[in-house]
Amino acid sequence: MKLSEIIQNCGVLSVQGNPDVEITSLTNDSRRVQPGSLFIAVNGCGNDGRAYLDKAIAAGAAAVLYEASPVLPDGEGSAAAAVPASAGSEDGSRDAGTPGRLAAVVIVKDSRKAVALAADAYYGHPSGKLQLVGITGTNGKTTTVTLLYHMFRHLGYECGLLSTIANYVGTRRSETANTTSDPVTLNALLAEMVDAGCEYCFMEVSSIGVEQQRIAGLEFRAAIFSNLTHDHLDYHGTFAEYLRCKKLFFDGLPATATAIINLDDKHGEIMVQNTRARVVGYACRAAADHTARILEESFEGMLLKIDGREVWTRLIGAHNAYNLLAIYTTALVLGVPAEEALVALSRLESAPGRLETLRGPRDLSVVIDYAHTPDALENVLGTLRDVAPARQLYCLFGCGGDRDKTKRPEMGAVAGRLADRIFITSDNSRTERTEDIIEDIKRGLDPAALAKTVCIADRREAIRTALLLAPKGTTVLLAGKGHETYQILGTVKNHFDEREIVLETFKTLESC
């Protein structure tokens, strides 16, 4: 594809060299540059891609694109500022793919937006060839998109999934690094879905992904808002900024899209104040286009009444009632008949690491859940209280290091109020001391809660201790890790699967 075709909507300020050079690959990672590549130097958080211009040129980049700035970063990228003089021959031509020789330099106003729009163009505008559905919100994103993916596969459609847990092109799975992938990876995956015959794609849209323009250029058929509570303030700084970034997703929707919002959340109507999209509301308490309420609930599932019709589901909890109602509403927006949507709902099972229950000796129930915000922890503990009020409830959790510190005491307060016994331990401590994180959590505990709290920094030992101390008939919640099979301590990512630890401890209990 010609460079000029890729960059035509990228906010170009100037092009030096040959704008019609043939581009054979596109990347924002200098380590992936090949002869003929367009290297886009993104001005990111704490890392300026322009520092890698020389590396990209030496690897054979046919063209480079970067953001206008009076000063280039010190180091390797500085030399690239003088490259335009050698960006091709006098007639603007050059042999594409000759290592160390550059055909064109493109200067843009906003490199973050440019990389997304360039990727969209390079991969043939793949989102416009799919029914693309995105969901944003603090909690419920992974469960909702994962279950939508499975629902539409049950209904006979080829689908793609872009989530925190994994990405799927049809049935082919790949790992994911971020809730919302970088634009090059994102558009490449969407193009793979188109080539594989997928009709639908369901994706999580994070506030950080929106703020960093990772979804710029994507054509959404529908956008879902789940809820907004405390999270990511380490990045956004304030709750108002966090809300603003979520709202930008809906502000950018076209008139052809549908915004599906939770009207029981006070931020739902704020999200769509400036949207051009058609708005459809769902709620379990307020009046809305589509409503639901829980009729019965147990560990095995819950009976819901959705739009006046009863349906038994295998999921539990009020938060899952909202997730299922959002899924049902989305299915209707996408043209699925109500009866088919309800039947498909009844077949769905929870996403990995979301209220995942392991039954063990002494009538122990161990529940593994990804809850890592105060609201999510309260939802899960409240659900476990509701479905088994007579059982002792233990709660084991930690908080991630190098992340939002303000939520730590709030999570401690939630556990102190709802759990019979608390085990505070590590999560992904990263470069923070686990002991310091534990102290932050303990600040939210009153004297009565502290009296029922055990602090064990080693999460493996904390899990073993909680299960060994648990009386017969106890429910033990392991919160925060969910689907993750690793733990990050320092800068090292170690294998850590809570299921393995639980099953090993069950064997110990059986032999006692």
N, C-alpha and C positions, 0 to 999 in steps of 0.2 A: 504494500500500500504506500502511496506517496505521502511524504511528510505533510504537504499542504492539506491533504484530505483529513489527516489525523488532528491537525491543530486549528482547523477553521473556526471552531467555537470555543477556543481556549483562552480568550482574552489576551491575544497576542499584541505586544507593544512594538516588537520589531523582529525581523528575521535577517540574519546575515548569512550569506552563502546561497546554496541551492535549495529552494523550498520544495522542489519536486524530486529530491533524492528518494530512492526506494527504501522503505523501512521494513526490515524482516522480523523484528521483535521489539517489544516495548517493555521497559522495566524501570522501577524506581530504586533498584538495588544494584550498586556498582559491581557487586560480585557476580551478578548474573548477566552482565553485558557481554554480548558476542559481536563479531563483525556484522555490521548492518543494523545494530540496535539504535533505538531512540532511548537515551537515558534522560529521565526526568528527575532533576535534583530538587527534592521537596524540602521546603523549609519547615521542619517538624519541631516537635517539642524537645528542646534540649539537643537537637541534632540537625545541623544544616547540611542538606544533601550537596550543596555546592562545594563543600570541602572534598568531595570525591570526584569532581569533574575530571581531574587529570587521570585518575585511575580508569574512569569510563572511556576516556579518549584513547588511552594506551591499550585498552582491551578491544578497540576497534569500533567504537560507537560511530554510527553514521551521522548522528545529530545529537545535540544536547539541548535541554530546555530547562530554564531556571527563572527564578523570580527576580524582578528588578530590585536593585538595592544600591545605594551609594557606595557601600563597602562590602566586598566579598570577605568571607571568613579567612582568617589567617591559615596558612598551611598549604596543602596540595592544591586546593581549589583556586588559590589566588593566581597561579600561573595560567589557569584556563581563561582568565579574563582577557588575555592577549591572543587567544587561539583564533578568534574570528579572522585575523589577517591571513591565516593558513587554511581557512575553511573552504577549500576548493581551488580550482584554477581560475584564470582570469575570466573565462566564460561561464563560471559558476558550476562547472561540471566536475565530477570526480568519480572514481571507481568505488561504488558503494562496497563497504566491507573491508577496505584496506586499513589494517590496524595502524593506529597512531595518526591517521589523517581524517580530518573532520570535514563534512560537507556543509553543515549548517548549524548555526547557533540561534535558538529561539528564546526571546525574552518575554515573559508574561507578567501580568499584574499580580496573580494569585496562584502560586504553584500547587497548593493543595487542591483547589478547584480544577486547575488545569490537568492534573494527573488523572482525576476522575473522568473528566470530559474526553481526554485523549484516549483513555482506556475504553470508554464507551464507544467511541468512534472506531478505534482499531479493531475491536472485536465484533463490529457490525451491529451495534445497538441491540444487544441480546435481550435486555429487559423488556423491550417493546414486543418481543416475539413470545413472551411468556405472560401468564397471569401471575404477576408478582404481588405478593402480600407481605407487608412488613408489620412488625409489632414493636412498640416501644412502651416503656414503663419501668418501674423499679422491680417489681416482682411478677412472676407468671410468664415471662417471655419464652423461656425455654420449653416449659410444659405446653404452652399454647401452640407454638410453631411445630413442635415435635408431633403433637397429637393431630394437628391439621394435616401434616405430611402423611401420617398413618391413615387418617380418615379418607383422604382422597386416593390413597393407594387401594384401600378397601373398596372404594367406589369404582376402581378400574382405571384410574388415570396414572400416567407416568409423572413423577414429581421430583423436585429438588428440595433440599433442606439446607439452610445456612444457620447454624446455631452455635451456642456456647459449647455444647457437648461434641458435635462433629458436623461435618458437611457431607451431604449425600447428593450424588448425581444418579438418579434412579436408585439402584440398590448399592452402588459403589460408594464406599465410605472413605473419607479422608479426614485427617486431624485438622483442628483449627487452633489458631493462636489467640485470636481476639473474638469478642462477641460479634463485632462487625469487622470483616476482613478489610485489608487495604484495598483501594480501588482496582489495582491491576489484578490482584488475586480474585477479587469479587467478580469483575467482568469476565475474567477467564473462566471461572466456574459457571457463570450464567451462560456463556457461549457453549460450554460443554453440555449443559442441560439442553440447550436448543438442539445441538447435534445429536443428542441421545433421544430426542423425541419427547422431552418433558413438556407438559402443558402448563404446569403450575410450579411456582417456587415460593416457599414460605421461609421468611428470614427474620432474625432478630435485628433490631436497629437500636444501637446504644446511643445515649446522649453524647458520648465522646465521639462516636462515629459520625453523628450529625454535625457536631461542632467542627470536626476536622474535615468536613466535606467529602467523606468517603462514599456517600450515596448520591453525590451530585450527578445529574444526568440520567439517573435511573427512572424508569416509568412504572409507578406503582398503580396497580388496579385497586388495591385497598390498603388502608393503614389502620391498625388497631392501637388504641390506648388502653392499657390495663389499669394502672394506678401510679401514684407518685408519693413516695415516702423517702426517708433519709438514706442517702447513699452517694458515693462519688464526690463528696464535698472536698476531698483532698485534691481533686482535679479542678472542679468548678469553682471552688471557693465559697460560694453562697448557695442557699437553696433557690433563690430567685434566678440565679444564673443557670442552675441545673434545670429548672422549669423552662426557662427561655430556650435552652438547647433542645429539649424535648418538643417544645411547641414549634420550633423551626421545621421539623419533619412535616407537620400538618400545614404550616404556612406554604410550603413548597409543593403541595399536591395540586394536580391539575383538576379542572372541572369534570373530567371523565372518571375520576377516582371516587371512592367512597371512604369516608372517615368513620370508623366504628369505635364509639367511645363508651367508657364506663361512667354512667351518670350518677352512680353512688359515690364516686370519688369527686371531691369538691373541685379538683383541677380539670375534670373532664371537659366541661364547657369552655374553660379557658383555652384548652388546646385547640379548639376549632373556631375561635373568635375571628380569625383572619383567613380561614381556609376557603378555597374555591370549590372544594370537594363537596359532594352530597354527604350529609351527616345522618348516621343511624346510631341510636342509643340503645344500650342494654343495661339492666339493673336488677338487683335482687331485692331492693327496698323501694326505690323511687319509681315513678311512672316512666315508662320507656317503650320504645318500639318492640323490644323483646325482653321478657322477664322470666325469672326462675326463683324457686324457693325449695329448701330442703324439707322433705316430708319424713324421711327416716334415715338413720345413719348408724353404721357399725364398722368394724375393722374390715369387713368384706366389701363394703361399698356404701352407696347412698341412693335413695330414691328421690328424684327431682321431679318437680312439676315445671315444665318449660312451656310457656305460652299456652297453659291450660292442659297440656298433655303430660302424662307420667312416663318417666324413663328411669330404669335402673342402671346405674353406672358403677364401674369398678374403682373409681376414685373416691376419696373422702375429703371432707373439710370444706368450710365456707369459701376459702380461697379457690378451691378447685371447682366449686359451683360457679364462681365467676369465670374461671378459665373455660369451663365447658360451655357456658352461655356465650362467651366470646367466640368460641369455635362454631357453635350452632349458628350464631348470627352471621359470621363470616361465610359459612357454607350457603346460607340463604342468599347473601349478597352475590355470591358467585354462581347462583342459579340452581343449587341443589334443592329438590323438593323437601318440604319440612319432614315428611314421614321418613324419607331416606336418610336425612340428616340425623334424626333421632335414633334410628336403628344403628347407624354407624357409630354414634356416641356410645351406645350400650356395649360396643365391642372394644372400645379403647381401654388401654392399660396405661398406668402412669409412666412418665418419662424416667429414665435411669436416675437414681439418686434423688428422687422426689417422693417422699413418704414411702420409701422402699423398706419393706418389713421382713426381718429374719426371725423365725420362731426357734427358741432353744429350750434347753432343759429348765426345769423348775418353772415352767410356764412363763419364761421370759420372752418379751417381744422387743427386739432391737429395731429401731426405726432410723434409717439413714436419710438425711435430707440436706439439701444445699443451702438451707436458710442461713444467710450471712448478713442480714440487716435486722434492725430491731422489729420492724413490722413483720417480716417473714418469720422470725423466731416466735413472735407472739401468735401469728396465725397457726403455726405448726403445733406449738404447745397447747393453744386453745382447742385445736382439733382433737389432739390426743386426750385432753381432759374431757371433751364432750363425748367421744365415742367409748371411753372406758373410765368413767368417773370414779369407780371403786378401786382402781389400780394405783399403786405408787408410781410416780412419774419422776424419773431421773433425767437430767439434762446435762450433756457434755458438749462443750463448745470452746472455741477460741476466736481470735480475730486476726485478719491478715496484717502482716507488717508492711510498712511503707505505703499505707493506704489511710483512708479517712479515720482519724483517731477519735473524732467526736462521737461516733456511734458506739464506741466500746463501753462506756459506762451505761449507755442506754440499753444495750443488750444485756448487761449485767442486771439492770433493774428489772427487765422483762423476765429473765430466768428466776430472779429472786422472788418475784410475785407469783409465778405459775408452776415452778418445779418444787418437788418435795426434797430433792437433793441436787446439788450443783457440782459439776466437775469442770473447772476452768483449766484449759490446756493450750497447746499450740494449734495453730492453723497453718497457713503458709507465712511463717515469721519473716522470711526474706532477710533483709540486713538489719532488722531490729532484734534486740534481745527479747526472747519469749517472756522472760520474767518481767520486763518493763510493760509489755502488752497486757500481761495478767494483772499487774497493778492498776493499769488504766481501767480494765473491766471491773475490778473490785471497788473502784470509786462509786460505782452505781449501786452497790449493795448496802442495805441498811444492816444494823447489828443482828437482827433475826436471820437475815439471808446469809450473812457471813458465818453464822453458827452452823449452817447446813452446807457449807461450801468446802470442797477439797481442791487444792491447787497442785497439779502435777504437770510440769512443763513437757515431759515426754508424752506425746499423744498415744503412742502404743501402750505405754504403761497405764495411762489414764483410762483407756478403754478397758483394759484387763481388770483394773481395780474396780471400776464402776460395775462391771458384770459380776465379779466375784463377791462384791459387797451387796448386790441387789437381792432383796428378799424375794421369795417365791411370788410370782404373779406381777412382777414389776415391768413397766414399759420404760425402756432406756432410749432416749433420743440422742443420736450422734449428729450434731448440727455443724454445717459449714463446709464440709468437703463434698458431700453428695456424690456426683458421678466421677469426681477426680480420683485418679489412681496414682497420685504422686503427692509429695510434700516438698515445698521449697524452703530450705533452711540455709541462710546465707545466700550464696548465689548458685547453690547446687540443687538440682531437681532430683529427688530420690523417689524410688518406687515406694508407694504407700497406698495400700488398698484396704479400707476399713473392713470390707466383707471378709477378707482373709483373716484379719485379726480376730473378728467376731467368731468365725467358725472355728479357729484354733482354740479360742477361750471356751467355746461350747464343749469341745472335746475334753478340756480340763475339768469342766463342771460335771460332765457325764461320769468321769472317773473318780470324782470325790465321793 
